[in-house]
Amino acid sequence: MGKRGSRGRSQLLSSLSKKQKKHLRDFGEEHPFYDRVSKKEAKPQICQLSESSDSSHSEDESESEQEHVSGYHKLLATLKNVSEEEEEEEEEEEDEGEDSAEDDVVNDEDGGDDGMKEERTAESAEVEAGKSWAGEMAQQLRHLSTKHNHLKDGEEPPDTSQKSPEGFIDAKHESLFSLETNFLEEESGDSCSLKTSQDPFVQHVNKELREKEIQAVATNPPTTHQLKWPILGQLVFSSKFEKMETFKPPKDINLTSLHLQKPLGSTWTKTNSQFLSGPQNSSTPFTPLQKELFLIMNSYRDLFYPERTALKNGEEIRHVYCLHVINHVLKANARVLANNSRRRAEKLGVGDDDDFRDQGLTRPKVLVVVPFREAALRVVQLFISLLEGDSKKKIIVSNKKRFQGEYGSDPEERPPNLKRPEDYEAVFVGNIDDHFRIGVAVLQRSIRLYAPFYSSDIIIASPLGLRTIIGAEGEKKRDFDFLSSIELLVIDQADLYLMQNWEHVLHLMSHMNLLPLDSHGVDFSRVRMWSLNNWSKYYRQTLLFGALQDAQLNSLFNKYCFNSQGQVAVRNVPVTGSINHVLVQLPHVFQRMEAPGLASVVDFRFNFFINKILPQYRDAVMSHTLIYVPSYFDFVRLRNYFKKEDLNFTHICEYTQKSGVSRARHFFLQGEKHFLLLTERFHFYKRYTIKGIRNLIFYELPTYPHFYSEICNMLKATNRGEEATWTCTVLYSKYDAQRLAAVVGVERAAQMLQSQKSVHLFITGEQ
């Protein structure tokens, strides 16, 4: 039977001219000009592919969709579809036990026919060469035809779940959330707002930078300008690009002027109603703080807001940046879907028009960094609320039950009699697991949770969750290509990462917007030119929210934010310091160190402490001395020194077990241990009241200003009558200006830093 198939092909070859044979050898099929005319439209002769090839559509379906498919996919279809005649021959050859090659190159048809082989003619050799070439071409085209290409309706996009860090597969919703197989629906609203030049999103993504501007960024000093806004206070506008524009908030704004994508104009009013007191005008459904923050966000400038607190305005800020995130994603996706519709209507092939450049090198557009799973849960709930609103038609949320189970919390798990400060309760509410990451795909009225990263629009993760994926140099399993096209980066509660591991944040920022190592199936004809030029970091907007002015946060904002639109930082100075909240009568001695440079300040502080401060506290009269150490590295250095000198001390850090903490507190209270070394992280995570303190030493000023007053007020837990012997010593240098101002106030800090005296005394709690 295999011989019969070979004979039929030999007769076919003998009827071909030399030009036809050459075309068959080069392209693996007959030229359409030489197709034999019949009542039915004849299919071109093609080579056979292995069964591993993608399943094709039926003949009727492919004919009905033929007018919408580009020339690129017509070529792909000719390599993937097998004619009916060859299918019959395949069945006959399979009956003879002939196996097809795994590499898609067809073996000799007579290879399994009882060892009987006929001599190949020159023509048959040419056909075999054509088949081999066609098989290789089919393999390459299948590799190149991936999710970013414009596929036919109903055709499943390639599975990218294998690249997912979570390994999650959701085949049921894969086609639903694929941008490439969907088109803009009329009911979801037109994209007229995307076409107007007044839309900040359009102005931002369509802005074309010049090579000279990019080169000048490295050498140009930033241009700065200060403005004072009613609510945010002192703002510093800065930019390294030539043009820098500043603006002031208008008194009244309406939703129309903000260019919100549907349905956000209607859903935002209800979602944000909890923060609006009294009857509000529907045209301005923002609080005064939200209005000013959103105006800066919507201008696509980088923003650093260091006054976000969990007790006061944390949720208010979370609502407004979630609105900006969803607005950005909906606009970006609407542009892609609209271009899909235009390409299909205009019958354009791949790369026919640069107007369709609407994507990055990878699909993820937004990265939201939050510290705990509880924060991720609230962000996702806000996304759902903003898309759903009060409409009767619910949106599709896939994997919602699994998400609530993994990111929710059980109230019964929390100890019932745990008494902690209000700010502690607000920060450590709900599920406080800090190792997580989740991809979110958004498409019109649908949200897909646990989407593979390369099929996601938004990634919500903690710094630790991202670090385990990014890995370190030299590791085999590491991936950071999904960060290559991030257009909007939100870092919320940034101060908490100082208490977790700040190195994870710096590691993340150093891997943002790098060129990907793999193509990940991108259609380069749809990629924006500034992404191809590796200029994505100049278009990325970074929103940084924290609870304090800190040198490390400032460094992060200044070093890793390159937005061509410019940067805006809130720089309000503290008028009163946290020392005003100390209730006990206590003398505070601030000793200034004259460190020669920032690089040597750590060593200088250690030597200053052991040579000038510690000898004053070695006498038995100065027992019950608590040494507060913000840095864990300084803590380890001091602990090793105390052990080496055989000093009578105990220590508590964030890694100390509960039994060790109890013993250390008991020994210190009873006076069996002269010194107690305490780390700032332990106080942050536990907030225990340390009893028995008579003398305080702040090895360095606390990261959180209110920790200063909290530690000082612990002295009131000591036996009464000992107030006269209490002491407090604080070490500081000119490099601690921000922390010093937060403790004593900006005016006092300026005097202390400029004064010729190195010792300053303050007394609190006086009647």
N, C-alpha and C positions, 0 to 999 in steps of 0.2 A: 504493500500500500504506500510505503514511503517512496518506492520506485515510481509509482504512478504520479505522485505529486511532483517528483523531480522531472519526469518526462513532460508534464504539463508546463512547467516553468521553462524547460529548454525550448519547447515550441514557442512560448511567448517571447523568449529572447531572440529566436531566429527571425521573428517578424519585426524586430526593432531595427531602426537605422543606427548608424554609428553615433550620430548626435544624440539620439534617444538613449543609447547605452551609456554615453558619457554623462548625461543628465541623471540617469538612474544610479550610476556609480557615485556621483558627487552628492546627490540629495536623497538617495534611498527611495525615490518614487519617480513615476513617469511625469514628464512635463504636462501640465494641464492642457496645453494646446493639442497634444496628441491623444487625449482621452477619446475612447470610442463612444460615439453618440448612440444613446438608446432611449427608450421611453423614460426610464428612471435616470436620475442624475447619477452618473457613475462616480464611485469613490476612487481617489488616487491609490495606486499600488504603493503599499508601505511595507516596512519590515516588521517582523514579529518581535514583540517584547515579552519578557517573562511575566509570570502571573503576579509578581510583586508590584507591577505597575498599578497606578491608581485606576480605579474602576471608572469607566466612561459613562456618559449619559446615553440614553437610547437615541436611535436615529432621529425620531421625531423631535425629541427635546433639543438635540444639537442643531437641527435645521431651524427650529423656531428661534433659537438664540443666536444664530450665526451672524445676524446683522449687528449684534451688540458686542461682538468679540473682536479684539484688536488683531492685527496681523501677527503679532507675536504669539498670541494664544491659538490662532489658526494653525500656525506651524507646530505648536505644541500638541494640538489636537490630532494632527496628521500622524504624529509619532506615537500617540498613545492609543488611538482607536484602531481596531483591527477589522478588516473587511470580512464579510460573511464567508466569502470563498476561502479565505485563508484560515478562518476558524474551523471550517469543515476539514481542511487539510491538516490542521493541528490535531483534531480529534483522531483522524486516521493515523497520524504519526505517533500519537500517544498510545494507540492500541499496539503499536509495534515496540513500545517500551523505550521510546527516545526521550532523553532528558534535555531540558533547556538549561543553558548556562546561567549562572547566578549574576554574571556581570552584564546581562542584557544583550550579549552578542550571540546570535543564533548559531548553533552548531551545524555541522554538515547533516543534511536531511537523511542521507543514506548511511550514517554512521552506525546505526543499530540494526541494520537489515541483514542479519545472519552473516555478517562479515563480508557481504558482497558489495564491492565498491566499483563504480564505473569511473573511467578517467574523466577528469574535469576538463571541459573545454575552456578556451580563453574567456568566452562570454560568461560561463558560470563562475570563473574566478573573479571577474569584474563584479558580478552580482554579489558574491560573498564579501568582497571589499566594500561594496555599497552598504550591505547589511551591517557590517562591523562599524562603519562610520556612523550609520544611522543609530545604532545602539548606543554608541558613545555620546552622540548628540542628544539622544533622548535622556540619558542619564544626567547630562549637564543641565538640560532644560528643566528636568524635574527638580534638580538642586536649586536652580535659580528662580523657578516659579514658586514663590513662597507667599507668606501671608500678606505682604505689602503690595502684591500685584493685584490688579483689578480682575477678580475671578467672576465666573459666570454665576447667575442667580442659582441658589440651591447647592452650589458646589462647596463642599466642606473645605475650610482653610487648612493648611498643614498644621499638624500638632506640634505646638511649641512647649507643651507641658514638661517635656524631658529637661528643658533648660530651667524649669522652675526650681528655685531653691527649696520650696516646700514640697515639690513633687506632686502637686495637686492637679487632678484631671477632672474636668467638668464637661464631658463631651456633649451633654444635653444642651448646654447654653453656649457652646463654642461659636457656632455660626451666628447666634443672636447678638453676641457682643463683639463680633469682628467688625472693625471699621471698614474693611475692604469689601465685605459682602453686603453692606447696608447702604441705603440711600436716604437722603433727607425726606422725611415725611411731611406732608402738607400740614397735618394737624399739630405738629410740633412747632410750627411757626416758621416763617421764612427767615432767610439770613440777611435781611435788608440792613440790619445793624452792623453786619460784618462788612458790608460794601461801603458804608459811609466813612469818609476820612476822619470824622470827628470821634470815632470810637478809639479809645486809648489802646485797646488790644491790637487793632489793625495798624495803628501808627507805630506801635512798638515792634511787632513782628515784621512789618514791611520796611522798617528803617534800614537803610543801606549804609554801612560803615565803609570808610575808605582805608586802604592799606596804610596811608600816612598816619591816620588817626590811631590805628592799632599800634603802630611802631612807636608813636609818641607817648603812649600810656606808660611805658616802662620808665621814661625819663621825666615826664611832666610832673611838676608838683601839683597837688590837688588845689583847686580853686574853691574857697569856702565863703559862705555868706550866712549870717545869722538873722533869724526872724523870731518873733515872739507870737505864739498863737494863744488864743483864749484858754484852751483846756490843756493842751500838751505842754505849753510853756515855751521854754527856750529851745529852738530848733536850729541845727547846724546843717545847711545844705552844702554838699561838697561834690566835686566831680573832677576827674582827670582828663575829661574830654573838653574840647574847645568851648562848646556851648553849654551853659548851665542856666536853667531857668528856675526861678523861685516863684512861689505863689502863696496867697493867703486864702483861708477858707471863706467862702461866701456865707452870708447870714442864713440864707434859706437855700436848700437844695431839693430837687424832686427826683424821683426814681428815673424819669425819662432822661434826664441829663447824665445819669450815671451809666447808661447803655447796658443795663442788665439784660442778660439773655433770658428768654422765656424758659420756665415759668417763674423765675426768681422774683420778678416784680410783684407778683401776688403772694407767693409763699413766704417771702421774707418778713412781711408785716406780722403774720401769725407766729412765725418761729421766734421772732425777737420781742414778742409782746410782753414777756415776763420782766423785761428791763425798762419798759415804758410805763411811767406812772401817770395815771389820769388819762383822759381822752386825748389821743394824739392825732395829729393830722396825718392822713395816710400818705401824703406826699413826702413826709420826712420821718419815716419810721426808724430813726436812729437816735441813740443817746448822744449827747454832745461829744463824748469821748469817741464813740464809734464813728460819728460823722467825720471827725478830723482824721482818724486812723484810716478810714476807707478812702478818703480823698487822696491820701498819700499812696495807699496800696493801688488804687485804680489808676494812678499816674505811672505805675510800673517802676517806681524808684525803690531802691533798697531802703529798708527801715530798721532802725534799732530803737526799741522801746524798753528801757530798763526799769520801768515802774509797774510791771505786771505782778500782782500779788494774788495768791489763791483765795484770800479772804475778801478782798475788795473788788477787783475788776477782772479776775481771771476768766470767768465764764463769759463775761461781756466781750472780752477780746477774742476768745475762742469762736464765738458766734460770727464776729465780723471777718476774721480771716478765713473761716469756712465758707462764708458767702463769696469771698474773692476767689478761693480755690475752685469752687463749683462753677462760678461764672467764667473763669479762665478755661476750664476743661470743656464746658458746654460750647463755648465759642470756637475753641480749637477743633473739637469733633464736628461741630456743625459745618465748619469750612471744609473738612475732609469729606463729609457726607454729601455736601452740595457739589463739590468737585467730582465726586463719583457719579452723581446724577448728570452733570454736564458732560462728562466724558462719555457716558453711555448714550446720551441724547445726540451728541455731536459726532459719535463714532470715531473718537480719536484713539490713536494708538499710544503706546507707552512712550513718553518723552516728546509728544508732539507739540507741547506748549508749556512754556515756563510759568504760565499763570497758575498751574496746578501744583506748584511747589508749596506744600502745606504741612509738611511733617518734619520730624527730626530723624536722626539715624536709628533711634529706637523709639518705641511707643510711649514709655513712661514720661509724663510731662511734669508731674508734681511730686515732690517728696516732702512729707510731713514727719518731722522728728519730734517725738514726745517721749517722756521718761517712763511711763507706766502703761499697762494694758487698760486701766480705767480711762486714761486720757484718750487712747485710741478708740475705745468704745463710745465715748461721748462725741468724738469727731465723726465717726461713721453714723451715729444717730442723727447728728446735725445734717449730714449729707442727705440722708433719707428724708428728713423733715423738709429740707429746702427743695427737694425735687417733688415731694408729695403735696405738702401744704394741707389745705383743708378740702382738696378735691375728692370726690367720691371714688374716682378711679385710682386704685392703689397701684403703685409702681411695683415692678418685679424685683425682688431682692433674693437672689439665689444664695444658698448656704447661710441664711440668717440664723437658723437654729444652732448650727454648729458654732457660729461666731459668738452668739450670746453665751453659749456654754463655756467657751474657752476664754472669753474676755470679761464675762460677768463675774460677780462675787457673791458669796453667801454671807449675809449679815451675821449668822450664828457663829461663823468662824472667828470673829473678832472678840477678844476678851471683854466681858461685860463691864468690869470695874476699872477699865484703863482710863486714867485721868491724865490728859496731856493738854498743852496750850491749844488755843483755837487754830492758830496757823498750822500746827502739826496735824490736827484732825483734817484740815482742809487739803493738805498736801497728800497725806497718806490715806486717802479714802478709797474704798473699793479694792480692785485687784491691783496690787503693786508689784507684780512680776515685771522685771525690766529687760527680759530677753524675748523679743517678739518681732515679727515683721509680717505684713499682709499686703497683698496687691488688690486693688479695687479698680474694676472696669466700669465706666459710666457710658451709657449709650441711650440718649433720648429719655425714655421713661423706665429705664432699667438700671440696676446696680448688680454687679457680680462681685461677691466677696471671695477671697482666696483665689483670685485669678493669678495665673503664672505671671511673673514679673514682666516678661516681654509681651504680654497681652493686656497689661494694666495701663490705666491712665494715671492712677494715683498710687503711691506706695506710702504706707504708714508704718513706721518702724522706730525702734529705740536704737541708740548708738551701738549698744552691745549686739543687738540683732543684726545690724548692718555689718559690724566688724567681723562677725563669724562668717559672713558670706564674702566680704571683700578679701579677707585673709591678709597674709603678709607676703612680702616678696620671697620667692623660692618655693612657696607652697604649690602643690599640684592642683588642688581643687580650690579655686578662687574665681570670683566673677564680680566685675564692677562695670560691665558694659551697660547695664540698665541705668547707670547714672550719667550716661553720655549726653542725653538730650533733655535733662531736667531744665525746665523753663521757669519753675517757681519752687523755691526752697523755703519751707517754714520750719524754723527751729523754735519750738515753744518751751517755756520753763527752762531756759538755757542755764540758769544758775544751779539747777539741780544736777546738771552734768558735772559741775565742779565737785559735787559730793559723790558722784558715781565714778567715772573715769574720764577725765578730760581728754586723754590721749585718743580715745575712740572718736571723739568729735573732730579732732585735728586730722586723724587718719581718714575720716570720711571726707572732710573738706579737700584734702589733697588728692582725692580720687574723683572729684566732681568734674563733669564735662570734659573728660578725656576722650580721645578717639577710640572707638570700640575695637577690640581685637578680632571680632568676627562680624560678618555682615548681618547676621540674624534675619536673613530674608528680606532686607530692605529693598524697596523699589527706589533706586537712586534718582529716577526722573521725578519723584514726588518730594525729594528732600530739599529743604531750603538751602540756599547757597551759603548762608552764614554758618550752617551746620557742617556743610562739606568743607568749608574753609577752616574749621576748628575754631570758630569764634563764638561758640555757644555761651561761654562764660561771660561774654560781654553783653549778652541778652538775658541772662538769668537774673531774676528778681529774688532777693533774699530778704525774708522777714524774720528778724531776730527779736524774741521777747524774753525778758528776764526780770528779776526782782531787785537787781542792784547794779550799780555802776562798778565794774570790776575791770582791772587791767587786762585780764585774759579774754574777757568778752569784747572789750574794745579792740584788742589785737586781732581777734577772729574777724570782726566786722571790717577792720581796715585792711587786713592782709588778703582776705579771700573774696571780697566783694568788688567786682569790676564792672558793674552795670553801667552801660553807656548812658542811661537815663539819669544817673547820679545817685547819691546816697543822702538819706535824711536820718539824723541821729538826735534823739531827745537828750539834752544836756542840762538838766535842772540841778542846781547845787543845793545840798541840804542846809537849810538855815539853822535848824536845831539838831543836835546829835542825840544818839541813844543814851548818852551819859545822863541826860535829863530824866530818864526813866529809872534811874537807880534810886531805890527807896531807902536803903540803909545808910547810916552815917559812916562814911568811909573816905579816907584820903587816897587820891589817885595820883601816883607819881609817874609821869611820862618822861622816859629817858630817850633822848635822840642819839642815834648812832651815825657817825660821819663815814658812811661806807664810800669807798673810792669809786665804785661803779656798780651798775646793775648786775653784771655777771658775778661779782664777788660779794654781793650783799648776803648771800646764804652763809658763806664761810665767815664773813665778818660778824654776823649776828651770833653764830655759835661761839666764836672766840670771845666776843663781848660778854656773852652770858656767863660762860664758865670762869672768866677772869674777873669780872666786875660785879655781877649780880649774884651768882651762886654763893660766893663766900659770905655774903651778908646773911644768908638764910641757913647756914650750917649749924648755928648755935641751937641749943635745945629750946631756947626761948622762942625761936621762929619755927617751931614744929607746926604740923597741920598745914603744910604749904601745898597748894594745888597749882600745878604748872599746866596752863592751857596751851596746846600746840596745834595750830591749824593744819600744818603739812604733815603727812604720814612719814615722809622721808626725814624731816627734822625730828619727828618722834623716835624713829628707829635710831638715829644718830645719838640723841640724848639718852635713850635707854641703854645703848651699848656703853656710853661714857659712864653712866651711873653704875653699871655693873662692873666696869673696869676699876672704878674708884671705890667700889664696895660701899656705896651709900645706902642708907636705910630708906628704901623706896618701894613703891608698888606702881603698877601701871594698868591702864584700861584703854583699849583701842576697839575699833569696829570689828576686829576679828577675835576678840576675847570671848570665850564661852560664858554662858550665864553663871555657871558656878564660880568661874574666875572673877567675874564682875562682883558677885556677892562677897567673896572673900576680900577683894581689894577694898571695897567700900567699908566693910566691917573693920579691917585693920587700920584704915585711915581714920575712921571715926573714933576708935579706941586709942589712937595715938601710938599704936605698935609700929606704924610706918610713918617716917618723917615726911616724905614727899609722895605725891601722887601725880603721875604723868597722865594727862587726859587728852585724847585727840578730838578735834572738832567734828569729825565724821561720826564718832560715837555719840556725841551730844546731838547731832542732827538726826540720827536714826532712832535714838532711844529717849532722849530728853529726861534722863534720870536726874533727880535732885541729889546732889552730893552733900551729905551732912558732915559736919566737923571742920569746915574750912575756916581758918583764921587768917591765912595769908594767901594772896593771889598773885600769880605772875603770868602775865600774857606774853608768852614768848614771841608772838606776833599778833597784830590786830586781827580780830575775827573777820571771816569772810562776810557773814551776815551781821549787820550792825546791831540788831536787837539781841544777838547772842551775848554781847558785852554786858548789857543790863541784866540779862537772865542769869549769867554766871555770878555777877556781883550780888544780885539779890538772894543767891543761895546762902549767903552768910547769915541771913536772918533765921535760918534753920538751926543755927548753933545755940548753945546755952546762953542765956541772958547774962549780962554783966561782963561780957568779954569784948564789948564794942570798942573799948579804948585801945585794945591791942591789935585791932585789925589793920592790915596793910594791903595795898594793891599797887603793883608795879607793871608798867607797860613799856615794851620796847618798840621803837618805830624809827624809820629813816625817811629821807625825802622821797623815796620811791613808794612809800605807803601813803601818799597824799590823799588819794580817794578814800581809802579806808579810815584814815584819820579824820577827814572831814565828816564822814558818816557817823563817827563816834562823838566828836566834840563840837561839830558845826564848822561851817566853812570859814567864818571869821577867825575863830580861835585857831583853826588849823593853819591858816595863813600866818598868823602871828608866831605860832610854835615853830614853823618851818623856817621863818626868816629871822627869828630871834638869835642873838648871839649866845644866849643861855641854852644849855643842852638838857636841863631838867626843869619840868613844869609841874606844878601841884594844883589839883582841883579837889575840893571837898564837897561831897554830896550828903544829902539827908540832914542838913542843918535846919534847926527850927527858926 
